Amino acid sequence: MSLIWLAPRRTLGLVTDLGHGNRDGTDMIMAKIRGKRPAVLELGPAGRMARSRVVGMGVAAGQRASVSAVVADADTAISAGSGDVPVLATPRLLALAEAAAVAAIAPHLPSGMTSVGTSASLEHRRASPVGAEVIVEAELTEVEGRRLMFSFIARESARHPGGAGAGTGAGGAGAGDGEDLVVGAGTVERVVVDRAAFLARAASHRP
């Protein structure tokens, strides 16, 4: 798995067939939720909350990173026990999203501090076969004290053998040559904690 830390910027370019961008330049993802109206996560300046920074730390909305991985047998639903088909497992996709979220804030946390996952929401829209390259990009969109909310989007690269250009997947129309395909999208919530104190509490809960 490769990891790239990306510096914050105003225009993120996470607009895909999951939604669209405002004409005034505000970036957003419109996540389609079955049976509900689309939930809008604003990523531009208009979506930044007043409390957009963790006190005493450099963590702030707009920080982002991406990770990529080539799907191997160990990444499939068969190996994960989440299905019986040799395609990227949904738990593995979520793990990549978590890794991207961790990477987005890692350079900004003080020594001794880390973050732990508390909740996640994921729509896995397309199957990725063994050999496909999947790229997941996460951005910190909301900071409320120690609570951090990230949005993420996953794409299957057309540049890798077995990727989007091969037209593989569970459903939906295939993209043209050279186009990345959206694999999934969602949100991840993490909380900043003191690493030593967190581990001590976890150990104290053992029987």
C-alpha angles and dihedrals in degrees: 000000000000124000132202124188112213124201116234117270136172099239110054104175095216090133110125139147086296088077146322143257127254116254089236090065100258108143120223145160117221103205111203110225116191112249094004138084114266114276113227121215109190112211100179130080092284090061097051113108124222090246094056099139134061108240111252094010137085094235110125140158113274097044111129145167140179135219129194135197137177109232110249131180089266090059097055130107089247092059093042093049091235096113145343102254127094098240133107109298118235091232089054091051090051090049089055090051090051090049091053091049091050091049092050093064103024095095090053102050120099119244112283094025127106139160131246129201118250105168143354141189121202136177109197103199107167138034118238117203128216108287096032118124114229121196120195122192122192130188129192103237104169136028122189111170106296093344115100127190121198133186120207141184129197125208134184109229119236090204096072126074109260090022133121095307090065091065095231123153147099099272150328130075117309121245124242124261113297096016123125114228125222110245098179148316140206147124136285127200121204134174126216112235141170103260098216094045092047093052091046091054091047091051092049090060093063115109 
